[in-house]
């Protein structure tokens, strides 16, 4: 899963926030890094749980 600049723009609009284009690009990069990190944590958690359930 990844976030696009349009996604960030849409959420900003819903939140009634205004950002410059360069800020939208930076937020998009940061959100994608966060999502990547959460995906890694989920993978790790799954591996740990699988190891505990199926030794």
mmCIF file of the N, C-alpha and C atoms, coordinates in Angstrom:
data_MODEL
# 
_entry.id   MODEL 
# 
loop_
_atom_site.group_PDB 
_atom_site.id 
_atom_site.type_symbol 
_atom_site.label_atom_id 
_atom_site.label_alt_id 
_atom_site.label_comp_id 
_atom_site.label_asym_id 
_atom_site.label_entity_id 
_atom_site.label_seq_id 
_atom_site.pdbx_PDB_ins_code 
_atom_site.Cartn_x 
_atom_site.Cartn_y 
_atom_site.Cartn_z 
_atom_site.occupancy 
_atom_site.B_iso_or_equiv 
_atom_site.pdbx_formal_charge 
_atom_site.auth_seq_id 
_atom_site.auth_comp_id 
_atom_site.auth_asym_id 
_atom_site.auth_atom_id 
_atom_site.pdbx_PDB_model_num 
ATOM 1   N N  . UNK A 1 1  ? 0.860   -1.176  0.000  1.00 0.00 ? 1  UNK A N  1 
ATOM 2   C CA . UNK A 1 1  ? 0.000   0.000   0.000  1.00 0.00 ? 1  UNK A CA 1 
ATOM 3   C C  . UNK A 1 1  ? 0.899   1.229   0.000  1.00 0.00 ? 1  UNK A C  1 
ATOM 4   N N  . UNK A 1 2  ? 0.502   2.199   -0.762 1.00 0.00 ? 2  UNK A N  1 
ATOM 5   C CA . UNK A 1 2  ? 1.258   3.443   -0.747 1.00 0.00 ? 2  UNK A CA 1 
ATOM 6   C C  . UNK A 1 2  ? 0.302   4.622   -0.875 1.00 0.00 ? 2  UNK A C  1 
ATOM 7   N N  . UNK A 1 3  ? 0.744   5.745   -0.397 1.00 0.00 ? 3  UNK A N  1 
ATOM 8   C CA . UNK A 1 3  ? -0.045  6.975   -0.383 1.00 0.00 ? 3  UNK A CA 1 
ATOM 9   C C  . UNK A 1 3  ? 0.439   7.861   -1.521 1.00 0.00 ? 3  UNK A C  1 
ATOM 10  N N  . UNK A 1 4  ? -0.494  8.443   -2.236 1.00 0.00 ? 4  UNK A N  1 
ATOM 11  C CA . UNK A 1 4  ? -0.133  9.352   -3.325 1.00 0.00 ? 4  UNK A CA 1 
ATOM 12  C C  . UNK A 1 4  ? -0.292  10.807  -2.865 1.00 0.00 ? 4  UNK A C  1 
ATOM 13  N N  . UNK A 1 5  ? 0.259   11.700  -3.639 1.00 0.00 ? 5  UNK A N  1 
ATOM 14  C CA . UNK A 1 5  ? 0.110   13.128  -3.351 1.00 0.00 ? 5  UNK A CA 1 
ATOM 15  C C  . UNK A 1 5  ? -1.375  13.494  -3.387 1.00 0.00 ? 5  UNK A C  1 
ATOM 16  N N  . UNK A 1 6  ? -2.134  12.885  -4.288 1.00 0.00 ? 6  UNK A N  1 
ATOM 17  C CA . UNK A 1 6  ? -3.571  13.154  -4.349 1.00 0.00 ? 6  UNK A CA 1 
ATOM 18  C C  . UNK A 1 6  ? -4.277  12.717  -3.075 1.00 0.00 ? 6  UNK A C  1 
ATOM 19  N N  . UNK A 1 7  ? -3.832  11.586  -2.491 1.00 0.00 ? 7  UNK A N  1 
ATOM 20  C CA . UNK A 1 7  ? -4.411  11.137  -1.222 1.00 0.00 ? 7  UNK A CA 1 
ATOM 21  C C  . UNK A 1 7  ? -4.161  12.168  -0.122 1.00 0.00 ? 7  UNK A C  1 
ATOM 22  N N  . UNK A 1 8  ? -2.928  12.659  -0.057 1.00 0.00 ? 8  UNK A N  1 
ATOM 23  C CA . UNK A 1 8  ? -2.572  13.658  0.961  1.00 0.00 ? 8  UNK A CA 1 
ATOM 24  C C  . UNK A 1 8  ? -3.363  14.942  0.721  1.00 0.00 ? 8  UNK A C  1 
ATOM 25  N N  . UNK A 1 9  ? -3.471  15.334  -0.522 1.00 0.00 ? 9  UNK A N  1 
ATOM 26  C CA . UNK A 1 9  ? -4.230  16.536  -0.872 1.00 0.00 ? 9  UNK A CA 1 
ATOM 27  C C  . UNK A 1 9  ? -5.699  16.387  -0.445 1.00 0.00 ? 9  UNK A C  1 
ATOM 28  N N  . UNK A 1 10 ? -6.269  15.212  -0.677 1.00 0.00 ? 10 UNK A N  1 
ATOM 29  C CA . UNK A 1 10 ? -7.666  14.935  -0.330 1.00 0.00 ? 10 UNK A CA 1 
ATOM 30  C C  . UNK A 1 10 ? -7.877  15.019  1.182  1.00 0.00 ? 10 UNK A C  1 
ATOM 31  N N  . UNK A 1 11 ? -6.990  14.398  1.960  1.00 0.00 ? 11 UNK A N  1 
ATOM 32  C CA . UNK A 1 11 ? -7.108  14.434  3.417  1.00 0.00 ? 11 UNK A CA 1 
ATOM 33  C C  . UNK A 1 11 ? -6.927  15.864  3.928  1.00 0.00 ? 11 UNK A C  1 
ATOM 34  N N  . UNK A 1 12 ? -6.001  16.589  3.340  1.00 0.00 ? 12 UNK A N  1 
ATOM 35  C CA . UNK A 1 12 ? -5.798  17.989  3.727  1.00 0.00 ? 12 UNK A CA 1 
ATOM 36  C C  . UNK A 1 12 ? -7.063  18.802  3.468  1.00 0.00 ? 12 UNK A C  1 
ATOM 37  N N  . UNK A 1 13 ? -7.691  18.548  2.338  1.00 0.00 ? 13 UNK A N  1 
ATOM 38  C CA . UNK A 1 13 ? -8.927  19.269  2.011  1.00 0.00 ? 13 UNK A CA 1 
ATOM 39  C C  . UNK A 1 13 ? -10.021 18.933  3.012  1.00 0.00 ? 13 UNK A C  1 
ATOM 40  N N  . UNK A 1 14 ? -10.164 17.649  3.356  1.00 0.00 ? 14 UNK A N  1 
ATOM 41  C CA . UNK A 1 14 ? -11.166 17.240  4.343  1.00 0.00 ? 14 UNK A CA 1 
ATOM 42  C C  . UNK A 1 14 ? -10.900 17.894  5.695  1.00 0.00 ? 14 UNK A C  1 
ATOM 43  N N  . UNK A 1 15 ? -9.623  18.074  6.007  1.00 0.00 ? 15 UNK A N  1 
ATOM 44  C CA . UNK A 1 15 ? -9.223  18.672  7.282  1.00 0.00 ? 15 UNK A CA 1 
ATOM 45  C C  . UNK A 1 15 ? -9.207  20.195  7.229  1.00 0.00 ? 15 UNK A C  1 
ATOM 46  N N  . UNK A 1 16 ? -9.555  20.741  6.067  1.00 0.00 ? 16 UNK A N  1 
ATOM 47  C CA . UNK A 1 16 ? -9.540  22.175  5.831  1.00 0.00 ? 16 UNK A CA 1 
ATOM 48  C C  . UNK A 1 16 ? -8.147  22.772  6.069  1.00 0.00 ? 16 UNK A C  1 
ATOM 49  N N  . UNK A 1 17 ? -7.126  22.036  5.602  1.00 0.00 ? 17 UNK A N  1 
ATOM 50  C CA . UNK A 1 17 ? -5.746  22.511  5.683  1.00 0.00 ? 17 UNK A CA 1 
ATOM 51  C C  . UNK A 1 17 ? -5.249  22.838  4.286  1.00 0.00 ? 17 UNK A C  1 
ATOM 52  N N  . UNK A 1 18 ? -4.389  23.824  4.205  1.00 0.00 ? 18 UNK A N  1 
ATOM 53  C CA . UNK A 1 18 ? -3.805  24.196  2.924  1.00 0.00 ? 18 UNK A CA 1 
ATOM 54  C C  . UNK A 1 18 ? -2.295  24.048  2.998  1.00 0.00 ? 18 UNK A C  1 
ATOM 55  N N  . UNK A 1 19 ? -1.728  23.397  1.983  1.00 0.00 ? 19 UNK A N  1 
ATOM 56  C CA . UNK A 1 19 ? -0.293  23.187  1.928  1.00 0.00 ? 19 UNK A CA 1 
ATOM 57  C C  . UNK A 1 19 ? 0.217   23.547  0.546  1.00 0.00 ? 19 UNK A C  1 
ATOM 58  N N  . UNK A 1 20 ? 1.467   23.934  0.509  1.00 0.00 ? 20 UNK A N  1 
ATOM 59  C CA . UNK A 1 20 ? 2.150   24.159  -0.762 1.00 0.00 ? 20 UNK A CA 1 
ATOM 60  C C  . UNK A 1 20 ? 2.454   22.797  -1.384 1.00 0.00 ? 20 UNK A C  1 
ATOM 61  N N  . UNK A 1 21 ? 2.699   22.788  -2.678 1.00 0.00 ? 21 UNK A N  1 
ATOM 62  C CA . UNK A 1 21 ? 2.955   21.525  -3.380 1.00 0.00 ? 21 UNK A CA 1 
ATOM 63  C C  . UNK A 1 21 ? 4.172   20.793  -2.814 1.00 0.00 ? 21 UNK A C  1 
ATOM 64  N N  . UNK A 1 22 ? 5.227   21.528  -2.479 1.00 0.00 ? 22 UNK A N  1 
ATOM 65  C CA . UNK A 1 22 ? 6.414   20.876  -1.923 1.00 0.00 ? 22 UNK A CA 1 
ATOM 66  C C  . UNK A 1 22 ? 6.133   20.247  -0.556 1.00 0.00 ? 22 UNK A C  1 
ATOM 67  N N  . UNK A 1 23 ? 5.247   20.858  0.213  1.00 0.00 ? 23 UNK A N  1 
ATOM 68  C CA . UNK A 1 23 ? 4.855   20.273  1.495  1.00 0.00 ? 23 UNK A CA 1 
ATOM 69  C C  . UNK A 1 23 ? 4.055   18.988  1.288  1.00 0.00 ? 23 UNK A C  1 
ATOM 70  N N  . UNK A 1 24 ? 3.169   18.992  0.303  1.00 0.00 ? 24 UNK A N  1 
ATOM 71  C CA . UNK A 1 24 ? 2.389   17.791  -0.007 1.00 0.00 ? 24 UNK A CA 1 
ATOM 72  C C  . UNK A 1 24 ? 3.308   16.644  -0.413 1.00 0.00 ? 24 UNK A C  1 
ATOM 73  N N  . UNK A 1 25 ? 4.319   16.946  -1.195 1.00 0.00 ? 25 UNK A N  1 
ATOM 74  C CA . UNK A 1 25 ? 5.273   15.923  -1.625 1.00 0.00 ? 25 UNK A CA 1 
ATOM 75  C C  . UNK A 1 25 ? 6.042   15.382  -0.417 1.00 0.00 ? 25 UNK A C  1 
ATOM 76  N N  . UNK A 1 26 ? 6.471   16.265  0.468  1.00 0.00 ? 26 UNK A N  1 
ATOM 77  C CA . UNK A 1 26 ? 7.204   15.836  1.661  1.00 0.00 ? 26 UNK A CA 1 
ATOM 78  C C  . UNK A 1 26 ? 6.314   14.991  2.575  1.00 0.00 ? 26 UNK A C  1 
ATOM 79  N N  . UNK A 1 27 ? 5.077   15.412  2.789  1.00 0.00 ? 27 UNK A N  1 
ATOM 80  C CA . UNK A 1 27 ? 4.151   14.629  3.612  1.00 0.00 ? 27 UNK A CA 1 
ATOM 81  C C  . UNK A 1 27 ? 3.920   13.250  3.001  1.00 0.00 ? 27 UNK A C  1 
ATOM 82  N N  . UNK A 1 28 ? 3.801   13.197  1.696  1.00 0.00 ? 28 UNK A N  1 
ATOM 83  C CA . UNK A 1 28 ? 3.596   11.917  1.016  1.00 0.00 ? 28 UNK A CA 1 
ATOM 84  C C  . UNK A 1 28 ? 4.766   10.976  1.276  1.00 0.00 ? 28 UNK A C  1 
ATOM 85  N N  . UNK A 1 29 ? 5.972   11.486  1.160  1.00 0.00 ? 29 UNK A N  1 
ATOM 86  C CA . UNK A 1 29 ? 7.164   10.671  1.442  1.00 0.00 ? 29 UNK A CA 1 
ATOM 87  C C  . UNK A 1 29 ? 7.159   10.180  2.886  1.00 0.00 ? 29 UNK A C  1 
ATOM 88  N N  . UNK A 1 30 ? 6.832   11.071  3.806  1.00 0.00 ? 30 UNK A N  1 
ATOM 89  C CA . UNK A 1 30 ? 6.838   10.709  5.222  1.00 0.00 ? 30 UNK A CA 1 
ATOM 90  C C  . UNK A 1 30 ? 5.754   9.677   5.538  1.00 0.00 ? 30 UNK A C  1 
ATOM 91  N N  . UNK A 1 31 ? 4.555   9.869   4.990  1.00 0.00 ? 31 UNK A N  1 
ATOM 92  C CA . UNK A 1 31 ? 3.475   8.906   5.220  1.00 0.00 ? 31 UNK A CA 1 
ATOM 93  C C  . UNK A 1 31 ? 3.851   7.537   4.671  1.00 0.00 ? 31 UNK A C  1 
ATOM 94  N N  . UNK A 1 32 ? 4.480   7.503   3.521  1.00 0.00 ? 32 UNK A N  1 
ATOM 95  C CA . UNK A 1 32 ? 4.880   6.224   2.936  1.00 0.00 ? 32 UNK A CA 1 
ATOM 96  C C  . UNK A 1 32 ? 5.955   5.536   3.773  1.00 0.00 ? 32 UNK A C  1 
ATOM 97  N N  . UNK A 1 33 ? 6.844   6.299   4.377  1.00 0.00 ? 33 UNK A N  1 
ATOM 98  C CA . UNK A 1 33 ? 7.843   5.710   5.272  1.00 0.00 ? 33 UNK A CA 1 
ATOM 99  C C  . UNK A 1 33 ? 7.161   5.116   6.507  1.00 0.00 ? 33 UNK A C  1 
ATOM 100 N N  . UNK A 1 34 ? 6.172   5.811   7.030  1.00 0.00 ? 34 UNK A N  1 
ATOM 101 C CA . UNK A 1 34 ? 5.431   5.310   8.190  1.00 0.00 ? 34 UNK A CA 1 
ATOM 102 C C  . UNK A 1 34 ? 4.707   4.019   7.840  1.00 0.00 ? 34 UNK A C  1 
ATOM 103 N N  . UNK A 1 35 ? 4.065   3.995   6.694  1.00 0.00 ? 35 UNK A N  1 
ATOM 104 C CA . UNK A 1 35 ? 3.347   2.794   6.261  1.00 0.00 ? 35 UNK A CA 1 
ATOM 105 C C  . UNK A 1 35 ? 4.315   1.631   6.067  1.00 0.00 ? 35 UNK A C  1 
ATOM 106 N N  . UNK A 1 36 ? 5.468   1.899   5.496  1.00 0.00 ? 36 UNK A N  1 
ATOM 107 C CA . UNK A 1 36 ? 6.481   0.856   5.307  1.00 0.00 ? 36 UNK A CA 1 
ATOM 108 C C  . UNK A 1 36 ? 6.928   0.294   6.660  1.00 0.00 ? 36 UNK A C  1 
ATOM 109 N N  . UNK A 1 37 ? 7.136   1.173   7.622  1.00 0.00 ? 37 UNK A N  1 
ATOM 110 C CA . UNK A 1 37 ? 7.546   0.743   8.954  1.00 0.00 ? 37 UNK A CA 1 
ATOM 111 C C  . UNK A 1 37 ? 6.456   -0.109  9.613  1.00 0.00 ? 37 UNK A C  1 
ATOM 112 N N  . UNK A 1 38 ? 5.205   0.313   9.523  1.00 0.00 ? 38 UNK A N  1 
ATOM 113 C CA . UNK A 1 38 ? 4.091   -0.456  10.094 1.00 0.00 ? 38 UNK A CA 1 
ATOM 114 C C  . UNK A 1 38 ? 3.999   -1.823  9.419  1.00 0.00 ? 38 UNK A C  1 
ATOM 115 N N  . UNK A 1 39 ? 4.185   -1.880  8.121  1.00 0.00 ? 39 UNK A N  1 
ATOM 116 C CA . UNK A 1 39 ? 4.185   -3.169  7.407  1.00 0.00 ? 39 UNK A CA 1 
ATOM 117 C C  . UNK A 1 39 ? 5.285   -4.084  7.950  1.00 0.00 ? 39 UNK A C  1 
ATOM 118 N N  . UNK A 1 40 ? 6.459   -3.528  8.204  1.00 0.00 ? 40 UNK A N  1 
ATOM 119 C CA . UNK A 1 40 ? 7.555   -4.323  8.760  1.00 0.00 ? 40 UNK A CA 1 
ATOM 120 C C  . UNK A 1 40 ? 7.193   -4.853  10.145 1.00 0.00 ? 40 UNK A C  1 
ATOM 121 N N  . UNK A 1 41 ? 6.573   -4.009  10.953 1.00 0.00 ? 41 UNK A N  1 
ATOM 122 C CA . UNK A 1 41 ? 6.159   -4.443  12.286 1.00 0.00 ? 41 UNK A CA 1 
ATOM 123 C C  . UNK A 1 41 ? 5.108   -5.543  12.214 1.00 0.00 ? 41 UNK A C  1 
ATOM 124 N N  . UNK A 1 42 ? 4.181   -5.416  11.288 1.00 0.00 ? 42 UNK A N  1 
ATOM 125 C CA . UNK A 1 42 ? 3.149   -6.439  11.127 1.00 0.00 ? 42 UNK A CA 1 
ATOM 126 C C  . UNK A 1 42 ? 3.757   -7.763  10.688 1.00 0.00 ? 42 UNK A C  1 
ATOM 127 N N  . UNK A 1 43 ? 4.719   -7.707  9.794  1.00 0.00 ? 43 UNK A N  1 
ATOM 128 C CA . UNK A 1 43 ? 5.398   -8.916  9.336  1.00 0.00 ? 43 UNK A CA 1 
ATOM 129 C C  . UNK A 1 43 ? 6.141   -9.579  10.491 1.00 0.00 ? 43 UNK A C  1 
ATOM 130 N N  . UNK A 1 44 ? 6.846   -8.786  11.253 1.00 0.00 ? 44 UNK A N  1 
ATOM 131 C CA . UNK A 1 44 ? 7.574   -9.309  12.406 1.00 0.00 ? 44 UNK A CA 1 
ATOM 132 C C  . UNK A 1 44 ? 6.618   -9.933  13.413 1.00 0.00 ? 44 UNK A C  1 
ATOM 133 N N  . UNK A 1 45 ? 5.530   -9.259  13.704 1.00 0.00 ? 45 UNK A N  1 
ATOM 134 C CA . UNK A 1 45 ? 4.535   -9.777  14.644 1.00 0.00 ? 45 UNK A CA 1 
ATOM 135 C C  . UNK A 1 45 ? 3.973   -11.098 14.155 1.00 0.00 ? 45 UNK A C  1 
ATOM 136 N N  . UNK A 1 46 ? 3.673   -11.190 12.877 1.00 0.00 ? 46 UNK A N  1 
ATOM 137 C CA . UNK A 1 46 ? 3.149   -12.433 12.303 1.00 0.00 ? 46 UNK A CA 1 
ATOM 138 C C  . UNK A 1 46 ? 4.157   -13.560 12.453 1.00 0.00 ? 46 UNK A C  1 
ATOM 139 N N  . UNK A 1 47 ? 5.418   -13.278 12.189 1.00 0.00 ? 47 UNK A N  1 
ATOM 140 C CA . UNK A 1 47 ? 6.467   -14.299 12.315 1.00 0.00 ? 47 UNK A CA 1 
ATOM 141 C C  . UNK A 1 47 ? 6.585   -14.782 13.765 1.00 0.00 ? 47 UNK A C  1 
ATOM 142 N N  . UNK A 1 48 ? 6.539   -13.856 14.688 1.00 0.00 ? 48 UNK A N  1 
ATOM 143 C CA . UNK A 1 48 ? 6.637   -14.225 16.100 1.00 0.00 ? 48 UNK A CA 1 
ATOM 144 C C  . UNK A 1 48 ? 5.441   -15.076 16.506 1.00 0.00 ? 48 UNK A C  1 
ATOM 145 N N  . UNK A 1 49 ? 4.260   -14.656 16.121 1.00 0.00 ? 49 UNK A N  1 
ATOM 146 C CA . UNK A 1 49 ? 3.058   -15.416 16.466 1.00 0.00 ? 49 UNK A CA 1 
ATOM 147 C C  . UNK A 1 49 ? 3.079   -16.799 15.840 1.00 0.00 ? 49 UNK A C  1 
ATOM 148 N N  . UNK A 1 50 ? 3.484   -16.880 14.599 1.00 0.00 ? 50 UNK A N  1 
ATOM 149 C CA . UNK A 1 50 ? 3.572   -18.193 13.936 1.00 0.00 ? 50 UNK A CA 1 
ATOM 150 C C  . UNK A 1 50 ? 4.564   -19.092 14.645 1.00 0.00 ? 50 UNK A C  1 
ATOM 151 N N  . UNK A 1 51 ? 5.660   -18.538 15.091 1.00 0.00 ? 51 UNK A N  1 
ATOM 152 C CA . UNK A 1 51 ? 6.674   -19.316 15.792 1.00 0.00 ? 51 UNK A CA 1 
ATOM 153 C C  . UNK A 1 51 ? 6.128   -19.832 17.123 1.00 0.00 ? 51 UNK A C  1 
ATOM 154 N N  . UNK A 1 52 ? 5.334   -19.010 17.803 1.00 0.00 ? 52 UNK A N  1 
ATOM 155 C CA . UNK A 1 52 ? 4.767   -19.404 19.087 1.00 0.00 ? 52 UNK A CA 1 
ATOM 156 C C  . UNK A 1 52 ? 3.676   -20.471 18.916 1.00 0.00 ? 52 UNK A C  1 
ATOM 157 N N  . UNK A 1 53 ? 2.899   -20.366 17.864 1.00 0.00 ? 53 UNK A N  1 
ATOM 158 C CA . UNK A 1 53 ? 1.806   -21.286 17.633 1.00 0.00 ? 53 UNK A CA 1 
ATOM 159 C C  . UNK A 1 53 ? 2.298   -22.599 17.008 1.00 0.00 ? 53 UNK A C  1 
ATOM 160 N N  . UNK A 1 54 ? 3.212   -22.462 16.050 1.00 0.00 ? 54 UNK A N  1 
ATOM 161 C CA . UNK A 1 54 ? 3.737   -23.634 15.330 1.00 0.00 ? 54 UNK A CA 1 
ATOM 162 C C  . UNK A 1 54 ? 5.245   -23.664 15.545 1.00 0.00 ? 54 UNK A C  1 
ATOM 163 N N  . UNK A 1 55 ? 5.693   -24.312 16.615 1.00 0.00 ? 55 UNK A N  1 
ATOM 164 C CA . UNK A 1 55 ? 7.143   -24.325 16.901 1.00 0.00 ? 55 UNK A CA 1 
ATOM 165 C C  . UNK A 1 55 ? 7.936   -25.145 15.903 1.00 0.00 ? 55 UNK A C  1 
# 
